[in-house]
Amino acid sequence: MTRERRAAADGMAEAEAVCEELAAVLRRAGIVLPSLMVDPVTYGYEPPRVLVELGRCNVDTTRKLIAVLKTAAAR
């Protein structure tokens, strides 16, 4: 495996970990982003780069997310 691919694999592992962490924090706030995942297409770029897909959500979920972020920002 090339150094670039190893770095990309490490980046994928890190991205998967942060996706899991974000999903856990959002669940504690009563929010689920159904499409939250590592974007597999970006792994195929040359050079590879890893992006987190936050996905789509409905208006109610968006409002919950806004409320949580406003509360956090006010601290």
Secondary structure as UniProt FT lines:
FT   HELIX           3..28
FT   TURN            29..30
FT   TURN            34..35
FT   STRAND          37..38
FT   HELIX           40..44
FT   STRAND          52..53
FT   HELIX           59..74
//
